[in-house]
Amino acid sequence: MMNWEQLLSAKRWGSVREAAQDAEEARSEFQRDYDRLIFSSPFRRLQNKTQVFPLPGSIFVHNRLTHSLEVASVGRSLGRIFYNQLKKSNPEIDRQLPLVSEVGNIVASACLAHDLGNPAFGHSGESAISHYFEEGDGKVYRKELRDAEWQDLIRFEGNANAFRILTHSFKGKGQGSFSLTYSTLAAIAKYPCASITGHDKSWIHKKKYGFFQAEEAGFRELAERLGLIADAGEHLAYRRHPLVFLVEAADDICYNIIDLEDAHRLKILSYPEVESLLLPVCDDDRLAGRLAGIEDSEARVGLLRAKAISRLIGECSEVFFEAQEALLRGDYNFALIDQVKEPYLSALKKIKEVSRKQIYNHSTVVQIEVAGYKVIGGLLEEFIPAYLNEKKTSYQRKLVDLMPRQFYTDESDTYTKIMSVLDFVSGMTDLYAVELYSRIRGTSFPSLA
């Protein structure tokens, strides 16, 4: 059984001591987590990474950065509501759990970082990396890797990559990692298991995986410190930190609702279609009258979006609070959004059905996925053999010179060297990946201006 006293920890990654909060400080330790993420380069690069639709020409749609900010806003509300519910049921909770009032800040920070490890072009980029090793030129490295290391590569996972970005000490970067608190790091880990254990659809915590072999020892120390429940078995896996469910819910709420708003802006869905999908989620008898008084269709969609998100925040909060015992036992096996009551559950199922058919399979979305697949795969075909080859050609030496020194490693094993190249390629923005791919293929040239 997990317990909140142990699960809420201000100990920082890489520090030997738990941080002590000074009452005179302007920010709590978990607010510091949030600020460190906001001001970081990996977070800023999310502004040029695709969310769903191709990045804008004249029409603005969400990118990974705006999505992450919105998820953090929803996550903070979910965490704050949970704290208020605890305090209402137990007025002594602040004395018993001094850090419980920070749950909103922990969840918001984790939400900010939840997409940090996604490569350019999103899931298409993940698939391209996996394909390179499983079916492409990267197959030649199979014999040099352990089974668990190979699984990291043929099932490349943005969630595991986020944990690596947040904890890995890159060359020349001093301490290197973000030194986030243990609780924030654990709240990011949707799938707290190794790649060789993951992809078990029967358990929510093992649908994918959450750390590479390179970070396994670090994740073990994190999990044991926080008292996460370990699965029985040969390979490392833990039950989720309960706050992961709030981070996941914030993400689910945002993309289910906001993708409709983007689709309307791009004229993929008409206003009547969006209204018919969102009104049942809002469940507000007075809303139709308010909408009738608004002339601009984007403003009407904005109101529907706000009301729908607010409703789902309340519903998911209730599910989470009522499921506390199962969450702490580690046997809660559902996404919160899939457990909301009717009529919201049926309305969400309809939204998912329409989104899958009309949004995620729209030609512009498919085109960017296909293009991203070729770009990421093409970069790996160039950089992996160039970096791993001990007797580099002149061309390969020039290629390696294009990699920033922070991605170099002093280790000589194949797995570590491959991960170094993946750090470089997966961190690229969509635009930079396309430009670099075009230049090394000789189809475009850098500007001399």
C-alpha positions in Angstrom: 0.0 0.0 0.0 1.4 3.4 -1.0 1.0 6.4 1.3 0.8 10.1 0.6 3.5 11.0 3.2 6.1 9.1 1.3 4.6 9.8 -2.2 5.0 13.6 -1.7 8.7 14.3 -1.6 10.6 17.5 -2.1 13.9 15.6 -2.5 15.6 16.7 -5.8 17.1 14.4 -8.4 20.9 14.3 -7.8 20.7 15.8 -4.3 21.5 13.7 -1.2 19.1 15.6 1.0 15.4 16.5 1.0 14.9 20.2 0.2 13.8 22.2 3.2 11.1 24.8 2.5 11.9 28.3 3.8 8.7 30.2 4.8 10.3 33.4 3.5 10.9 32.0 0.0 8.6 33.2 -2.8 8.3 29.8 -4.4 7.8 26.3 -3.1 10.1 23.5 -4.3 7.4 22.3 -6.7 6.9 25.8 -8.1 10.6 25.8 -8.8 10.1 22.7 -10.8 7.5 24.5 -12.9 9.8 27.5 -13.5 12.8 25.3 -14.4 10.8 23.6 -17.1 9.3 26.9 -18.5 12.7 28.4 -18.9 14.4 25.4 -20.4 15.5 24.9 -24.0 13.7 21.5 -24.5 10.4 23.1 -23.4 10.9 26.1 -25.8 11.5 23.7 -28.6 8.0 22.3 -28.2 6.7 25.5 -30.0 8.0 24.0 -33.3 6.8 20.4 -32.7 3.6 19.2 -34.2 0.6 18.5 -32.0 -1.9 17.1 -34.5 -2.1 19.5 -37.5 0.9 20.8 -39.5 2.4 23.9 -38.0 0.7 27.0 -39.1 0.9 29.1 -42.2 -1.7 31.8 -41.9 -4.0 29.9 -39.5 -2.8 29.2 -35.9 -3.3 25.8 -34.5 -1.9 24.2 -31.3 1.6 23.0 -31.2 3.2 20.9 -28.4 4.1 23.9 -26.4 0.7 25.5 -26.3 -0.8 22.1 -25.7 1.5 21.5 -22.7 0.7 24.9 -21.2 -3.0 24.2 -21.4 -2.6 20.7 -20.0 -0.6 22.3 -17.1 -3.5 24.7 -16.4 -6.0 21.9 -16.3 -3.7 19.7 -14.2 -3.2 22.5 -11.6 -7.0 22.7 -11.3 -7.4 18.9 -10.9 -4.7 18.9 -8.2 -6.1 21.9 -6.3 -9.6 20.4 -6.3 -8.2 17.2 -4.9 -6.5 19.1 -2.1 -9.7 21.0 -1.3 -11.6 17.7 -1.1 -9.0 16.3 1.3 -9.1 19.4 3.5 -12.9 19.3 3.5 -13.0 15.7 4.6 -10.1 16.1 7.1 -9.4 19.7 8.4 -6.1 18.4 10.0 -4.7 17.3 6.6 -2.1 20.1 6.4 -0.6 19.2 9.7 -0.6 15.5 8.9 0.7 16.0 5.3 2.6 19.3 5.1 3.2 19.0 1.3 -0.3 18.0 0.3 -1.2 21.6 -0.5 1.4 21.4 -3.3 -0.4 18.7 -5.2 -1.6 21.2 -7.8 1.9 22.5 -8.4 3.3 19.0 -8.7 0.7 18.0 -11.3 1.1 21.2 -13.2 4.8 20.7 -13.4 4.5 17.1 -14.6 1.9 18.3 -17.2 4.4 20.8 -18.5 6.9 18.0 -19.1 4.6 15.2 -20.2 5.5 15.7 -24.0 9.1 16.8 -23.5 10.4 13.5 -25.0 8.3 13.4 -28.1 10.5 13.6 -31.3 9.6 15.8 -34.2 6.4 14.8 -35.9 5.1 13.2 -32.8 4.0 9.5 -33.0 5.2 9.4 -36.6 8.7 10.3 -35.4 8.5 7.5 -32.7 7.5 5.0 -35.4 10.3 6.1 -37.7 12.9 5.6 -35.0 11.5 2.1 -34.2 11.3 1.2 -37.9 14.9 2.1 -38.5 16.1 -0.5 -36.0 13.4 -3.2 -36.5 13.2 -3.2 -40.3 15.7 -0.7 -41.6 19.5 -0.3 -41.7 19.7 -0.4 -37.9 19.0 -4.1 -37.8 22.7 -4.7 -38.1 23.2 -3.5 -34.5 20.9 -6.2 -33.0 23.8 -8.7 -32.3 25.7 -6.0 -30.3 22.8 -5.3 -27.8 21.1 -7.0 -24.9 17.5 -8.0 -25.4 16.3 -5.2 -23.1 18.4 -2.6 -24.9 17.1 -3.7 -28.3 13.5 -3.3 -27.1 14.3 0.3 -26.2 15.1 0.9 -29.8 12.5 -1.1 -31.7 9.8 0.4 -29.5 11.1 3.9 -29.1 8.9 5.7 -26.6 8.6 9.5 -26.0 7.5 8.9 -22.4 10.8 7.2 -21.6 12.7 9.9 -23.6 11.1 12.5 -21.4 12.5 10.9 -18.2 15.9 10.7 -19.9 15.9 14.4 -20.8 14.9 15.3 -17.3 17.5 13.1 -15.5 20.5 12.6 -17.9 23.7 14.6 -17.5 24.6 15.7 -21.0 28.2 16.3 -21.9 29.5 19.8 -21.0 26.3 20.8 -19.2 27.6 20.8 -15.7 25.2 18.9 -13.5 23.2 18.5 -16.6 19.8 17.4 -15.4 16.9 19.5 -14.4 17.2 18.4 -10.7 13.4 18.2 -10.4 11.7 16.9 -7.3 11.1 13.1 -7.0 7.4 13.6 -6.9 7.3 15.7 -10.1 9.4 13.1 -11.9 7.2 10.2 -10.7 4.0 12.1 -11.7 5.3 12.1 -15.3 5.8 8.4 -15.5 2.6 7.1 -17.1 4.2 3.7 -17.8 6.7 3.0 -14.9 8.2 -0.1 -16.4 11.1 -1.2 -18.7 10.5 -1.6 -22.5 10.9 -5.4 -22.2 8.0 -5.4 -19.7 5.8 -2.9 -21.4 3.2 -3.2 -24.1 0.9 -5.3 -22.0 -2.5 -3.9 -22.8 -4.1 -5.6 -19.8 -2.5 -3.2 -17.4 -2.7 0.6 -17.7 0.8 1.1 -16.3 2.3 -1.3 -18.8 0.6 -0.3 -22.1 3.9 1.3 -23.1 7.1 1.9 -21.1 8.6 4.8 -19.1 12.3 4.5 -18.9 15.2 3.2 -21.1 17.8 0.7 -19.8 20.2 3.6 -19.5 17.9 5.1 -16.8 16.7 1.9 -15.1 18.9 2.2 -12.0 17.8 5.8 -11.5 14.2 5.0 -11.9 14.5 2.1 -9.4 16.0 4.5 -6.8 13.2 7.0 -7.4 10.5 4.4 -7.1 11.9 2.9 -3.9 12.3 6.3 -2.3 8.6 7.2 -3.0 7.3 3.7 -2.0 5.9 2.8 -5.4 4.6 -0.8 -5.5 6.8 -3.1 -7.6 5.3 -5.8 -9.8 6.5 -9.3 -9.3 8.6 -10.6 -12.2 12.0 -10.8 -13.7 12.0 -7.3 -15.3 11.4 -3.9 -13.6 7.9 -2.5 -13.4 6.0 -0.5 -10.8 2.4 0.6 -10.3 1.8 4.2 -11.0 2.3 7.1 -8.6 -1.4 8.2 -8.0 -0.8 11.7 -9.3 0.0 10.2 -12.8 -3.7 9.7 -13.1 -4.4 13.4 -12.8 -1.6 14.3 -15.3 -3.1 11.8 -17.7 -6.6 13.2 -17.2 -5.5 16.7 -17.9 -3.9 15.5 -21.2 -7.0 13.5 -22.1 -9.4 16.4 -21.4 -7.3 18.9 -23.4 -6.7 16.9 -26.6 -10.3 15.5 -26.7 -11.8 19.0 -26.6 -9.2 21.3 -28.1 -8.6 19.1 -31.2 -12.2 19.9 -32.1 -11.5 23.6 -31.8 -8.5 23.4 -34.2 -10.5 21.3 -36.6 -13.2 24.0 -36.7 -10.6 26.7 -37.3 -9.2 24.7 -40.2 -12.8 24.1 -41.6 -12.5 20.4 -41.2 -15.6 20.4 -38.9 -18.4 22.9 -39.2 -19.7 24.9 -36.3 -22.9 22.8 -36.0 -20.8 19.6 -35.9 -18.7 21.0 -33.1 -21.7 22.3 -31.1 -23.4 18.9 -31.4 -20.4 17.2 -30.0 -19.6 19.6 -27.1 -23.0 20.6 -25.9 -23.7 17.2 -24.2 -20.4 17.5 -22.4 -21.2 21.0 -21.1 -24.6 19.8 -19.8 -25.7 23.4 -19.2 -29.4 24.4 -19.9 -28.5 28.1 -20.2 -25.7 27.7 -22.6 -27.8 27.5 -25.8 -29.1 31.0 -25.0 -25.7 32.4 -24.5 -24.4 30.9 -27.7 -27.3 32.4 -29.6 -26.2 35.9 -28.5 -22.6 35.4 -29.9 -22.2 36.1 -33.7 -18.6 34.9 -34.2 -18.4 31.1 -34.6 -14.9 30.9 -33.2 -16.0 32.7 -30.1 -18.9 30.3 -29.7 -16.6 27.3 -30.0 -14.3 29.0 -27.5 -17.2 29.2 -25.0 -18.1 25.5 -25.6 -14.5 24.5 -25.2 -14.2 26.3 -21.8 -17.5 24.9 -20.5 -16.6 21.3 -21.6 -13.2 21.4 -20.0 -14.6 22.8 -16.8 -17.2 20.0 -16.7 -14.7 17.3 -17.3 -12.3 18.7 -14.7 -15.1 18.4 -12.1 -16.1 14.9 -13.2 -12.5 13.5 -13.3 -11.8 15.1 -9.9 -14.8 13.2 -8.4 -13.6 9.9 -9.9 -10.1 10.4 -8.6 -11.2 11.3 -5.0 -13.5 8.3 -4.8 -10.8 5.9 -6.1 -8.2 6.9 -3.5 -8.0 3.5 -1.8 -7.6 1.6 -5.1 -5.0 4.2 -6.3 -2.9 3.8 -3.2 -3.1 0.0 -3.5 -1.9 0.3 -7.0 -4.7 -1.8 -8.6 -6.7 1.0 -10.2 -6.6 0.1 -13.8 -8.5 2.8 -15.6 -8.0 6.2 -17.1 -10.1 8.7 -15.1 -11.7 10.1 -18.2 -13.0 6.6 -19.1 -14.8 6.4 -15.7 -16.9 9.6 -15.8 -20.6 9.2 -15.5 -23.3 9.6 -18.2 -24.1 11.6 -20.3 -20.5 12.7 -20.4 -19.0 9.3 -21.1 -21.2 8.7 -24.2 -20.5 12.2 -25.4 -16.7 11.6 -25.1 -17.0 8.3 -27.0 -18.7 10.2 -29.9 -16.0 12.8 -29.8 -13.3 10.2 -30.1 -15.1 8.4 -32.9 -15.4 11.7 -34.9 -11.9 12.7 -34.2 -10.5 9.4 -35.3 -12.4 9.5 -38.6 -12.4 13.1 -39.6 -9.4 14.7 -37.8 -6.6 12.2 -37.2 -7.2 10.7 -40.7 -7.5 14.1 -42.5 -5.2 14.3 -45.5 -3.0 17.2 -44.0 -2.4 15.1 -40.8 -1.5 12.0 -42.8 0.8 14.0 -45.1 2.8 15.4 -42.2 3.0 12.0 -40.6 4.4 10.4 -43.8 6.8 13.3 -44.4 8.0 13.1 -40.8 8.5 9.3 -41.2 10.8 9.9 -44.1 12.7 12.8 -42.5 13.5 11.1 -39.2 14.3 7.8 -40.8 16.6 9.6 -43.3 18.5 11.4 -40.5 19.1 8.1 -38.6 20.4 6.5 -41.8 23.0 9.2 -42.0 24.0 9.9 -38.4 23.9 6.4 -36.7 26.5 4.8 -38.9 28.6 8.0 -39.0 28.8 8.2 -35.2 29.3 4.5 -34.6 31.8 3.8 -37.3 35.3 3.6 -35.8 37.0 4.3 -39.2 34.9 7.2 -40.4 35.0 8.4 -43.9 35.6 12.1 -44.5 31.9 12.6 -45.1 31.0 10.8 -41.8 33.4 13.0 -39.9 31.7 16.1 -41.3 28.3 14.6 -40.3 29.4 14.0 -36.8 30.7 17.6 -36.6 27.1 18.7 -37.1 26.1 17.1 -33.8 26.4 19.5 -30.8 29.1 18.3 -28.3 26.5 17.8 -25.6 25.3 14.7 -27.4 28.7 13.1 -27.5 29.6 10.3 -25.1 32.9 9.0 -23.8 31.5 5.5 -23.6 32.4 3.0 -26.3 29.5 0.5 -26.2 27.0 0.5 -29.1 23.9 1.1 -27.0 25.2 4.2 -25.4 26.5 5.6 -28.7 23.1 4.9 -30.4 21.3 6.7 -27.5 23.5 9.7 -28.0 22.5 10.0 -31.6 18.8 9.5 -30.6 19.2 12.3 -28.1 20.3 14.6 -31.0 17.7 13.5 -33.5 14.7 13.2 -31.1 15.3 16.7 -29.7 15.0 18.4 -33.1 12.0 20.6 -34.0 10.0 19.7 -37.0 11.5 22.6 -39.0 15.1 21.9 -38.1 14.7 18.2 -38.9 13.3 19.0 -42.3 16.0 21.7 -43.0 18.9 19.5 -41.9 17.6 16.5 -43.8 17.2 18.6 -47.0 20.7 20.0 -46.6 22.6 16.7 -46.1 20.7 15.2 -49.0 21.7 18.2 -51.1 18.2 19.4 -52.0 18.6 22.7 -50.2 21.5 24.9 -49.0 22.1 27.0 -45.9 21.6 30.7 -46.3 24.8 32.8 -46.3 23.0 35.9 -45.2 
